[in-house]
């Protein structure tokens, strides 16, 4: 989590109270009342979720192991990298390896952290951790739990920019993960 000092003249807004509104299995919704600058209070809503992982899996041939799946929010089939929730008691790196294998049937010879970020600080307090997974090989079948269905697609690295520009890859956190990976000198 960021430990930046606030700029001169800005202070955190103190939370006066919090009310749990909904448990939606993969996240919780809460309403907080905060003291706003100038006095008074105002309600703000937040989504509390466990941390997530994203994995940029690369085969020895330089292909990115991606998945297509139906997403209920957008009501579309998306092209993404593997990822998911960090389970309780699990480290992000363990979750990255598990999600890679469950969603693709591939295993990496090594996992390397690339960075982490907040998915949307206006609403979320969790982090998404991005890993490069190198030397990926197919070791088994896809083993999604009953609430997911994925199909693997191997994408040549050179095609990624065009697929993003065409909107074929439009998941913001996937694009952020691919950007982290592109900035890493080891990914060349």
Backbone as ProteinMPNN parsed JSONL, in Angstrom:
{"seq_chain_A": "XXXXXXXXXXXXXXXXXXXXXXXXXXXXXXXXXXXXXXXXXXXXXXXXXXXXXXXXXXXXXXXXXXXXXXXXXXXXXXXXXXXXXXXXXXXXXXXXXXXXXXXXXXXXXXXXXXXXXXXXXXXXXXXXXXXXXXXXXXXXXXXXXXXXXXXXXXXXXXXXXXXXXXXXXXXXXXXXXXXXXXXXXXXX", "coords_chain_A": {"N_chain_A": [[0.844, -1.17, 0.0], [0.469, 2.259, -0.684], [2.636, 4.657, 0.774], [2.751, 7.36, 0.661], [3.358, 10.723, 1.604], [0.88, 13.133, 2.466], [0.197, 15.889, 0.263], [1.175, 19.288, 0.989], [-1.169, 20.986, 2.957], [-3.232, 19.163, 2.619], [-5.164, 16.662, 4.274], [-5.907, 13.426, 5.683], [-9.326, 12.32, 5.605], [-11.195, 11.983, 8.406], [-12.722, 8.948, 9.442], [-15.932, 8.579, 10.679], [-17.765, 6.677, 11.22], [-18.877, 3.362, 10.261], [-20.854, 1.296, 8.186], [-21.871, -1.922, 7.45], [-23.125, -2.999, 4.423], [-23.636, -4.992, 2.431], [-22.924, -8.411, 1.688], [-21.339, -9.776, -0.839], [-20.203, -12.202, -1.614], [-17.623, -12.328, -3.183], [-16.847, -9.814, -2.607], [-17.394, -7.128, -0.229], [-19.752, -4.591, 0.599], [-19.654, -1.375, 1.932], [-20.72, 1.471, 3.849], [-19.312, 4.472, 4.712], [-19.133, 7.113, 7.025], [-17.688, 10.206, 6.841], [-15.687, 12.905, 8.099], [-15.739, 15.888, 6.432], [-13.669, 18.32, 4.714], [-14.01, 21.609, 5.942], [-16.053, 21.067, 7.642], [-18.826, 19.162, 8.949], [-20.357, 16.048, 7.844], [-20.221, 13.303, 5.507], [-21.588, 10.639, 3.549], [-19.701, 7.947, 2.163], [-19.123, 5.331, -0.152], [-17.709, 2.101, -0.241], [-15.891, -0.679, -1.599], [-14.959, -3.626, -0.252], [-12.544, -6.003, -0.689], [-10.731, -9.101, -1.023], [-7.198, -9.322, -1.753], [-5.981, -9.454, -5.157], [-4.554, -11.329, -7.904], [-2.683, -11.073, -10.942], [-1.423, -12.694, -13.798], [1.186, -12.81, -16.092], [1.726, -15.016, -18.338], [4.295, -16.651, -20.072], [5.347, -18.586, -22.773], [8.025, -20.808, -23.813], [8.305, -20.302, -26.498], [7.692, -17.664, -26.66], [5.053, -16.916, -26.595], [2.056, -15.531, -25.225], [0.13, -16.866, -22.696], [-3.159, -16.781, -22.749], [-6.608, -16.278, -21.756], [-9.975, -16.875, -22.734], [-13.12, -15.873, -21.638], [-16.493, -15.705, -20.369], [-17.798, -12.709, -19.144], [-19.756, -11.448, -16.611], [-20.303, -8.814, -15.819], [-19.781, -7.115, -18.065], [-21.16, -8.529, -19.916], [-19.981, -9.928, -22.023], [-17.626, -11.879, -23.983], [-14.327, -12.075, -22.984], [-10.814, -11.384, -23.569], [-8.184, -12.267, -21.691], [-5.491, -12.296, -19.245], [-4.522, -14.947, -16.989], [-5.853, -14.863, -13.66], [-6.933, -13.915, -10.327], [-8.501, -14.206, -7.08], [-6.624, -13.841, -4.079], [-6.461, -16.363, -1.879], [-7.505, -16.794, 1.588], [-4.793, -16.98, 3.86], [-2.963, -17.529, 1.903], [-0.123, -16.656, -0.012], [0.499, -13.967, -2.351], [2.164, -14.851, -4.538], [1.829, -17.631, -4.465], [-0.89, -17.766, -5.052], [-0.84, -16.781, -7.647], [0.512, -18.815, -9.087], [-1.306, -20.917, -8.65], [-3.722, -19.915, -9.81], [-2.884, -19.631, -12.481], [-2.432, -22.334, -13.215], [-4.988, -23.51, -12.694], [-6.729, -22.063, -14.416], [-5.622, -22.349, -16.948], [-4.188, -24.753, -17.3], [-1.499, -24.667, -17.53], [1.873, -24.493, -16.263], [4.403, -22.57, -14.678], [7.974, -22.273, -14.985], [9.21, -20.41, -13.459], [8.218, -17.713, -11.318], [7.908, -14.23, -11.192], [7.69, -11.268, -9.342], [6.124, -8.317, -10.549], [4.964, -5.957, -9.783], [2.545, -4.048, -7.865], [-0.77, -2.693, -7.502], [-3.499, -0.417, -6.788], [-6.77, -1.28, -7.642], [-8.844, 0.613, -8.053], [-8.791, 3.426, -6.448], [-10.867, 5.094, -5.616], [-12.977, 3.503, -4.908], [-12.092, 0.936, -4.031], [-10.121, -0.83, -1.568], [-8.257, -2.771, -1.764], [-5.428, -4.659, -3.179], [-3.896, -5.419, -6.336], [-1.743, -7.812, -7.438], [0.886, -8.286, -9.671], [2.434, -10.758, -11.657], [5.15, -12.077, -13.548], [5.225, -14.983, -15.395], [7.36, -17.325, -16.309], [8.681, -19.57, -18.826], [6.476, -21.23, -19.329], [4.599, -24.197, -19.498], [2.297, -26.572, -20.78], [0.717, -28.632, -18.496], [-1.46, -30.027, -17.752], [-5.042, -30.396, -17.613], [-7.49, -27.759, -17.828], [-8.755, -26.626, -14.762], [-11.029, -25.267, -13.632], [-12.955, -23.944, -10.91], [-16.482, -24.498, -10.27], [-17.67, -22.033, -11.039], [-16.477, -20.753, -13.124], [-15.414, -20.662, -16.545], [-13.062, -21.274, -18.843], [-11.132, -20.798, -21.845], [-8.143, -21.539, -23.425], [-5.938, -19.366, -25.171], [-3.191, -18.919, -27.167], [-1.162, -16.189, -27.592], [0.874, -14.44, -29.76], [3.523, -12.385, -28.668], [4.063, -10.052, -30.171], [1.583, -9.387, -31.203], [0.104, -8.232, -29.167], [-0.026, -5.277, -28.751], [-1.657, -4.438, -30.977], [-4.003, -5.88, -30.514], [-4.864, -4.723, -28.15], [-5.274, -2.063, -29.033], [-7.357, -2.5, -30.878], [-9.358, -3.099, -29.168], [-9.799, -5.675, -28.438], [-8.521, -6.737, -26.265], [-9.565, -5.469, -23.405], [-9.763, -5.187, -20.69], [-9.049, -3.31, -17.979], [-7.274, -3.868, -15.812], [-5.847, -5.999, -16.823], [-4.537, -4.807, -18.965], [-2.973, -3.014, -17.497], [-1.34, -4.871, -16.158], [0.0, -6.024, -18.348], [1.374, -3.778, -19.141], [3.072, -3.308, -16.899], [4.631, -5.601, -17.26], [5.782, -5.056, -19.774], [7.474, -2.983, -19.097], [9.428, -4.189, -17.656], [12.781, -5.03, -17.673], [13.62, -7.682, -17.887], [11.732, -8.955, -19.419], [12.184, -8.842, -22.089]], "CA_chain_A": [[0.0, 0.0, 0.0], [1.255, 3.474, -0.814], [2.906, 5.37, 2.022], [3.066, 8.729, 0.285], [2.909, 11.786, 2.496], [-0.076, 14.006, 1.769], [0.74, 17.201, -0.124], [0.931, 20.365, 1.946], [-2.541, 21.485, 2.972], [-4.219, 18.08, 2.552], [-5.151, 15.72, 5.392], [-6.917, 12.367, 5.544], [-10.659, 12.66, 6.103], [-11.45, 10.986, 9.457], [-13.936, 8.145, 9.378], [-16.735, 8.742, 11.887], [-18.502, 5.434, 11.415], [-18.976, 2.506, 9.072], [-21.978, 0.368, 8.201], [-21.791, -3.001, 6.468], [-24.362, -2.994, 3.646], [-23.903, -6.223, 1.673], [-21.891, -9.413, 1.483], [-21.541, -10.263, -2.205], [-19.308, -13.354, -1.739], [-16.249, -11.966, -3.545], [-16.564, -8.491, -2.038], [-18.361, -6.566, 0.697], [-20.044, -3.177, 0.362], [-19.797, -0.643, 3.191], [-20.915, 2.923, 3.798], [-18.567, 5.171, 5.762], [-19.383, 8.539, 7.207], [-16.399, 10.866, 7.087], [-15.68, 14.357, 8.294], [-15.239, 16.513, 5.216], [-13.074, 19.635, 4.955], [-15.005, 22.664, 6.113], [-17.023, 20.655, 8.65], [-19.908, 18.287, 8.544], [-20.006, 14.679, 7.447], [-20.787, 12.873, 4.23], [-21.396, 9.206, 3.343], [-18.965, 7.427, 1.012], [-19.305, 3.895, -0.287], [-16.48, 1.415, -0.64], [-15.959, -2.11, -1.836], [-13.867, -4.324, 0.419], [-12.287, -7.294, -1.335], [-9.393, -9.658, -0.811], [-6.254, -8.971, -2.813], [-6.066, -10.212, -6.393], [-3.316, -11.512, -8.67], [-2.69, -11.192, -12.397], [-0.238, -13.433, -14.219], [1.553, -12.707, -17.507], [2.42, -16.276, -18.594], [5.022, -16.658, -21.343], [5.902, -19.891, -23.146], [9.39, -20.772, -24.357], [8.204, -19.756, -27.853], [7.384, -16.245, -26.578], [3.613, -16.669, -26.672], [1.396, -15.223, -23.969], [-0.975, -17.784, -22.44], [-4.308, -15.966, -22.382], [-7.862, -17.018, -21.641], [-11.261, -16.262, -23.088], [-14.181, -16.267, -20.724], [-17.647, -14.821, -20.328], [-17.815, -11.833, -17.967], [-21.142, -11.048, -16.352], [-20.42, -7.358, -15.746], [-19.846, -6.537, -19.412], [-21.989, -9.421, -20.739], [-19.205, -10.227, -23.221], [-16.47, -12.756, -23.859], [-13.127, -11.246, -22.898], [-9.498, -12.002, -23.7], [-7.481, -11.827, -20.49], [-4.468, -13.153, -18.673], [-5.062, -15.597, -15.806], [-5.801, -14.098, -12.424], [-8.039, -14.164, -9.413], [-8.43, -13.809, -5.679], [-5.663, -14.461, -3.163], [-7.244, -17.023, -0.843], [-7.01, -16.576, 2.958], [-3.615, -17.758, 4.222], [-2.151, -17.747, 0.712], [0.701, -15.533, -0.466], [0.184, -13.637, -3.746], [2.884, -15.69, -5.499], [1.155, -18.937, -4.486], [-2.162, -17.579, -5.768], [-0.524, -16.609, -9.073], [0.769, -20.147, -9.637], [-2.549, -21.686, -8.604], [-4.653, -19.389, -10.821], [-2.336, -19.98, -13.792], [-2.673, -23.745, -13.511], [-6.424, -23.787, -12.728], [-7.417, -21.448, -15.553], [-5.001, -22.645, -18.246], [-3.517, -26.048, -17.375], [-0.068, -24.403, -17.701], [2.68, -24.231, -15.071], [5.599, -21.779, -14.974], [9.223, -22.696, -14.345], [9.508, -19.383, -12.453], [7.319, -16.568, -11.16], [8.655, -13.038, -10.771], [6.78, -10.143, -9.107], [6.339, -7.139, -11.395], [4.455, -4.774, -9.101], [1.171, -4.121, -7.39], [-1.469, -1.41, -7.57], [-4.876, -0.391, -6.329], [-7.603, -1.345, -8.84], [-9.571, 1.883, -8.2], [-8.767, 3.944, -5.084], [-12.12, 5.763, -5.259], [-13.924, 2.521, -4.401], [-11.479, -0.272, -3.493], [-8.975, -0.716, -0.676], [-7.378, -3.931, -1.932], [-4.315, -4.561, -4.115], [-3.75, -6.457, -7.351], [-0.321, -8.127, -7.581], [1.161, -8.805, -11.014], [3.598, -11.633, -11.755], [5.568, -12.67, -14.813], [5.381, -16.433, -15.284], [8.225, -17.668, -17.436], [8.864, -20.988, -19.115], [5.186, -21.899, -19.123], [4.328, -25.416, -20.259], [1.028, -27.218, -20.445], [0.963, -29.798, -17.652], [-2.708, -30.706, -17.44], [-6.285, -29.819, -18.107], [-8.052, -26.631, -17.092], [-9.479, -27.121, -13.589], [-11.778, -24.175, -13.027], [-14.073, -24.287, -10.028], [-17.753, -24.483, -10.973], [-18.193, -20.723, -11.412], [-15.665, -20.187, -14.213], [-15.195, -21.495, -17.721], [-12.055, -20.578, -19.642], [-10.519, -21.453, -22.994], [-6.803, -20.988, -23.609], [-5.517, -18.849, -26.47], [-1.795, -18.491, -27.162], [-1.078, -14.955, -28.362], [2.248, -13.97, -29.952], [3.782, -11.106, -27.994], [3.998, -8.953, -31.14], [0.185, -9.052, -31.484], [-0.553, -7.6, -28.019], [-0.424, -3.872, -28.938], [-2.789, -4.31, -31.902], [-5.213, -6.414, -29.879], [-5.317, -3.696, -27.208], [-5.806, -0.94, -29.828], [-8.635, -2.897, -31.48], [-10.335, -3.332, -28.111], [-9.962, -7.105, -28.182], [-8.121, -6.813, -24.854], [-10.029, -4.186, -22.88], [-9.827, -5.243, -19.228], [-8.061, -2.318, -17.539], [-6.233, -4.466, -14.97], [-5.009, -6.816, -17.706], [-3.665, -3.864, -19.684], [-1.989, -2.542, -16.513], [-0.376, -5.961, -15.94], [0.843, -6.115, -19.547], [2.262, -2.612, -19.107], [4.119, -3.654, -15.923], [5.506, -6.597, -17.891], [6.544, -4.404, -20.851], [8.48, -2.114, -18.48], [10.423, -5.011, -16.99], [13.88, -5.358, -18.594], [13.758, -9.14, -18.043], [10.699, -9.508, -20.287], [12.581, -8.742, -23.51]], "C_chain_A": [[0.89, 1.235, 0.0], [1.436, 4.15, 0.533], [3.291, 6.812, 1.727], [2.553, 9.692, 1.346], [1.913, 12.644, 1.743], [0.601, 15.319, 1.391], [0.387, 18.251, 0.93], [-0.508, 20.844, 1.82], [-3.613, 20.413, 2.888], [-4.04, 17.155, 3.755], [-6.129, 14.592, 5.075], [-8.246, 12.841, 6.131], [-11.04, 11.601, 7.136], [-12.779, 10.261, 9.261], [-14.66, 8.252, 10.717], [-17.529, 7.475, 12.217], [-18.58, 4.659, 10.121], [-20.128, 1.532, 9.252], [-21.789, -0.658, 7.083], [-23.136, -3.075, 5.748], [-24.666, -4.318, 2.964], [-22.677, -7.112, 1.626], [-22.188, -10.058, 0.137], [-20.566, -11.383, -2.551], [-17.878, -12.961, -2.058], [-15.875, -10.548, -3.107], [-17.683, -8.107, -1.078], [-18.564, -5.1, 0.355], [-20.29, -2.521, 1.721], [-20.052, 0.832, 2.908], [-20.162, 3.502, 4.988], [-19.045, 6.607, 5.819], [-18.052, 9.17, 7.568], [-16.617, 12.356, 7.325], [-15.024, 14.97, 7.066], [-14.609, 17.863, 5.547], [-14.169, 20.703, 5.031], [-16.083, 22.302, 7.11], [-18.118, 19.788, 8.075], [-19.419, 16.903, 8.175], [-20.725, 14.335, 6.157], [-20.59, 11.366, 4.115], [-20.597, 8.919, 2.069], [-19.126, 5.914, 1.021], [-17.995, 3.286, -0.765], [-16.747, -0.067, -0.809], [-14.725, -2.728, -1.196], [-13.729, -5.706, -0.205], [-10.913, -7.786, -0.921], [-8.488, -9.192, -1.944], [-6.429, -9.912, -3.995], [-4.673, -10.386, -6.972], [-3.648, -11.511, -10.154], [-1.376, -11.832, -12.792], [-0.03, -13.216, -15.714], [2.383, -13.956, -17.82], [3.014, -16.313, -19.997], [5.603, -18.047, -21.577], [7.335, -19.711, -23.644], [9.406, -20.185, -25.764], [7.843, -18.27, -27.854], [5.912, -15.912, -26.727], [3.076, -16.379, -25.268], [0.207, -16.173, -23.839], [-2.135, -16.942, -21.911], [-5.558, -16.837, -22.338], [-9.024, -16.179, -22.16], [-12.274, -16.794, -22.091], [-15.325, -15.27, -20.793], [-17.598, -14.033, -19.028], [-19.213, -11.268, -17.798], [-21.314, -9.537, -16.284], [-20.614, -6.728, -17.111], [-20.765, -7.327, -20.342], [-21.312, -9.742, -22.071], [-18.176, -11.318, -22.918], [-15.229, -11.875, -23.914], [-11.881, -12.077, -23.16], [-8.643, -11.412, -22.592], [-6.283, -12.722, -20.214], [-5.086, -13.839, -17.448], [-4.934, -14.69, -14.578], [-6.971, -14.447, -11.538], [-7.719, -13.724, -8.01], [-7.305, -14.555, -4.961], [-6.485, -15.046, -2.018], [-6.67, -16.733, 0.541], [-5.857, -17.523, 3.281], [-2.647, -18.007, 3.082], [-1.337, -16.485, 0.415], [0.35, -15.225, -1.922], [0.9, -14.519, -4.766], [2.262, -17.079, -5.598], [-0.152, -18.844, -5.28], [-1.916, -17.455, -7.266], [-0.28, -17.974, -9.728], [-0.492, -20.99, -9.698], [-3.516, -21.228, -9.689], [-4.187, -19.741, -12.237], [-2.697, -21.419, -14.143], [-4.166, -24.066, -13.6], [-7.063, -23.299, -14.025], [-6.862, -21.845, -16.909], [-4.483, -24.064, -18.395], [-2.019, -25.905, -17.589], [0.588, -24.158, -16.347], [3.937, -23.496, -15.513], [6.823, -22.402, -14.321], [9.651, -21.676, -13.298], [8.445, -18.291, -12.482], [8.126, -15.405, -10.624], [7.667, -11.901, -10.533], [7.143, -8.949, -9.977], [5.869, -5.851, -10.736], [3.048, -5.013, -8.608], [0.562, -2.727, -7.435], [-2.863, -1.56, -7.002], [-5.775, -0.389, -7.56], [-8.419, -0.082, -9.102], [-9.692, 2.497, -6.814], [-10.018, 4.718, -4.676], [-13.088, 4.793, -4.593], [-13.292, 1.353, -3.646], [-10.32, 0.051, -2.549], [-7.984, -1.851, -0.861], [-6.275, -3.657, -2.951], [-4.439, -5.675, -5.148], [-2.249, -6.592, -7.611], [-0.106, -8.774, -8.939], [2.467, -9.59, -11.014], [3.873, -11.99, -13.201], [5.773, -14.156, -14.544], [6.137, -16.886, -16.522], [8.371, -19.169, -17.595], [7.592, -21.786, -18.925], [5.028, -23.082, -20.072], [2.986, -25.983, -19.824], [1.332, -28.494, -19.681], [-0.318, -30.569, -17.337], [-3.889, -29.995, -18.064], [-6.658, -28.596, -17.275], [-8.9, -27.199, -15.956], [-10.221, -25.989, -12.898], [-12.787, -24.699, -12.023], [-15.383, -24.068, -10.785], [-18.27, -23.146, -11.448], [-17.372, -20.029, -12.489], [-15.595, -21.193, -15.348], [-14.244, -20.721, -18.615], [-11.574, -21.461, -20.785], [-9.187, -20.764, -23.218], [-6.611, -20.503, -25.04], [-4.072, -18.376, -26.334], [-1.652, -17.311, -28.118], [0.392, -14.568, -28.524], [2.414, -12.574, -29.338], [3.604, -9.918, -28.947], [2.565, -8.517, -31.444], [-0.497, -8.266, -30.359], [-0.943, -6.146, -28.27], [-1.628, -3.696, -29.87], [-4.087, -4.818, -31.285], [-5.756, -5.435, -28.83], [-5.942, -2.538, -27.981], [-7.17, -1.259, -30.44], [-9.724, -3.119, -30.443], [-10.583, -4.791, -27.832], [-9.523, -7.441, -26.759], [-8.523, -5.468, -24.262], [-10.23, -4.171, -21.367], [-8.695, -4.357, -18.699], [-6.948, -2.931, -16.693], [-5.319, -5.392, -15.773], [-4.041, -5.914, -18.464], [-2.604, -3.3, -18.738], [-0.928, -3.61, -16.265], [0.56, -6.106, -17.139], [1.809, -4.933, -19.617], [3.396, -2.828, -18.102], [5.143, -4.581, -16.574], [6.367, -5.949, -18.971], [7.644, -3.494, -20.308], [9.632, -2.901, -17.864], [11.529, -5.394, -17.965], [14.057, -6.854, -18.828], [12.758, -9.72, -19.027], [11.055, -9.434, -21.76], [13.014, -10.067, -24.089]], "O_chain_A": [[1.952, 1.239, 0.624], [0.507, 4.21, 1.339], [4.072, 7.414, 2.464], [1.474, 9.511, 1.909], [2.058, 12.87, 0.541], [1.473, 15.803, 2.111], [-0.589, 18.104, 1.666], [-1.003, 21.079, 0.717], [-4.793, 20.714, 3.068], [-2.92, 16.898, 4.198], [-7.065, 14.774, 4.296], [-8.273, 13.665, 7.045], [-11.195, 10.432, 6.782], [-13.806, 10.868, 8.96], [-14.059, 8.037, 11.77], [-17.909, 7.249, 13.366], [-18.381, 5.201, 9.034], [-20.346, 1.007, 10.344], [-21.575, -0.302, 5.924], [-24.176, -3.2, 6.394], [-25.824, -4.735, 2.915], [-21.545, -6.637, 1.538], [-23.164, -10.793, -0.011], [-20.147, -11.487, -3.704], [-16.985, -13.241, -1.258], [-14.72, -10.139, -3.227], [-18.772, -8.68, -1.108], [-17.643, -4.44, -0.128], [-21.036, -3.042, 2.55], [-19.654, 1.365, 1.872], [-20.353, 3.074, 6.127], [-19.324, 7.231, 4.796], [-17.371, 8.722, 8.49], [-17.568, 12.967, 6.838], [-13.901, 14.619, 6.704], [-14.968, 18.485, 6.547], [-15.13, 20.68, 4.262], [-16.947, 23.126, 7.409], [-18.3, 19.704, 6.86], [-18.22, 16.624, 8.192], [-21.698, 14.982, 5.768], [-19.553, 10.848, 4.53], [-20.793, 9.563, 1.039], [-19.249, 5.298, 2.079], [-17.274, 3.868, -1.575], [-17.687, -0.627, -0.245], [-13.593, -2.399, -1.55], [-14.685, -6.481, -0.242], [-10.047, -7.007, -0.524], [-8.968, -8.723, -2.976], [-6.954, -11.017, -3.857], [-3.733, -9.688, -6.59], [-4.742, -11.896, -10.566], [-0.336, -11.552, -12.196], [-0.949, -13.412, -16.51], [3.594, -13.968, -17.599], [2.328, -16.043, -20.982], [6.26, -18.616, -20.705], [7.789, -18.589, -23.867], [10.419, -19.625, -26.184], [7.701, -17.672, -28.92], [5.555, -14.757, -26.96], [3.571, -16.904, -24.271], [-0.618, -16.277, -24.747], [-2.103, -16.455, -20.781], [-5.566, -17.972, -22.816], [-9.045, -14.954, -22.039], [-12.29, -17.976, -21.748], [-15.145, -14.131, -21.223], [-17.386, -14.593, -17.953], [-19.78, -10.686, -18.722], [-22.37, -9.025, -16.654], [-21.508, -5.902, -17.298], [-21.111, -6.856, -21.426], [-21.968, -9.822, -23.11], [-17.898, -11.633, -21.761], [-15.102, -11.027, -24.796], [-11.88, -13.297, -23.0], [-8.405, -10.205, -22.555], [-6.089, -13.755, -20.854], [-6.084, -13.35, -16.92], [-4.024, -13.866, -14.483], [-7.881, -15.175, -11.935], [-6.78, -12.962, -7.78], [-7.069, -15.738, -5.203], [-7.13, -14.309, -1.273], [-5.478, -16.455, 0.666], [-5.935, -18.721, 3.01], [-1.61, -18.639, 3.281], [-1.833, -15.37, 0.581], [-0.056, -16.125, -2.657], [0.297, -14.9, -5.77], [2.176, -17.645, -6.688], [-0.475, -19.727, -6.074], [-2.698, -17.965, -8.068], [-0.811, -18.25, -10.803], [-0.727, -21.696, -10.678], [-4.072, -22.055, -10.411], [-4.998, -20.106, -13.089], [-3.204, -21.693, -15.231], [-4.577, -24.816, -14.486], [-7.837, -24.019, -14.656], [-7.546, -21.698, -17.922], [-4.347, -24.544, -19.52], [-1.329, -26.902, -17.806], [-0.05, -23.68, -15.409], [4.474, -23.762, -16.588], [6.731, -22.987, -13.241], [10.367, -22.015, -12.356], [7.86, -17.99, -13.522], [8.933, -15.569, -9.709], [6.877, -11.587, -11.423], [8.317, -8.61, -10.126], [6.329, -4.768, -11.096], [2.436, -6.042, -8.893], [1.269, -1.72, -7.409], [-3.346, -2.667, -6.765], [-5.567, 0.432, -8.453], [-8.664, 0.259, -10.259], [-10.6, 2.136, -6.065], [-10.209, 4.975, -3.488], [-13.931, 5.209, -3.798], [-13.898, 0.831, -2.711], [-9.634, 1.061, -2.705], [-6.963, -1.888, -0.175], [-6.195, -2.567, -3.516], [-5.009, -6.732, -4.877], [-1.575, -5.621, -7.956], [-0.827, -9.698, -9.317], [3.472, -9.154, -10.451], [2.947, -12.184, -13.989], [6.424, -14.532, -13.57], [5.62, -16.836, -17.638], [8.211, -19.936, -16.645], [7.631, -22.904, -18.412], [5.285, -22.984, -21.272], [2.595, -25.885, -18.661], [2.1, -29.338, -20.142], [-0.269, -31.639, -16.729], [-3.746, -29.12, -18.918], [-6.187, -28.432, -16.15], [-9.67, -28.138, -16.158], [-10.052, -25.78, -11.697], [-13.402, -25.746, -12.229], [-15.361, -23.486, -11.869], [-19.239, -23.115, -12.207], [-17.559, -18.838, -12.738], [-15.7, -22.403, -15.143], [-14.577, -19.636, -19.092], [-11.602, -22.689, -20.708], [-9.112, -19.536, -23.204], [-7.059, -21.141, -25.993], [-3.765, -17.536, -25.488], [-1.977, -17.414, -29.301], [1.089, -14.385, -27.526], [1.55, -11.708, -29.481], [3.049, -8.891, -28.557], [2.35, -7.393, -31.898], [-1.566, -7.693, -30.573], [-2.096, -5.79, -28.027], [-2.518, -2.896, -29.585], [-5.151, -4.244, -31.513], [-6.969, -5.331, -28.645], [-7.027, -2.076, -27.626], [-8.038, -0.389, -30.512], [-10.888, -3.306, -30.796], [-11.487, -5.127, -27.067], [-10.09, -8.33, -26.123], [-7.912, -4.444, -24.568], [-10.812, -3.229, -20.829], [-7.52, -4.63, -18.947], [-5.787, -2.55, -16.844], [-4.145, -5.55, -15.437], [-2.857, -6.231, -18.586], [-1.454, -3.126, -19.14], [0.258, -3.291, -16.172], [1.766, -6.287, -16.973], [2.934, -5.075, -20.097], [4.557, -2.561, -18.415], [6.351, -4.379, -16.457], [7.555, -6.254, -19.078], [8.642, -3.259, -20.989], [10.691, -2.34, -17.582], [11.251, -6.02, -18.987], [14.589, -7.256, -19.863], [12.909, -10.87, -19.44], [10.296, -9.919, -22.6], [13.373, -10.14, -25.264]]}, "name": "protein", "num_of_chains": 1, "seq": "XXXXXXXXXXXXXXXXXXXXXXXXXXXXXXXXXXXXXXXXXXXXXXXXXXXXXXXXXXXXXXXXXXXXXXXXXXXXXXXXXXXXXXXXXXXXXXXXXXXXXXXXXXXXXXXXXXXXXXXXXXXXXXXXXXXXXXXXXXXXXXXXXXXXXXXXXXXXXXXXXXXXXXXXXXXXXXXXXXXXXXXXXXXX"}
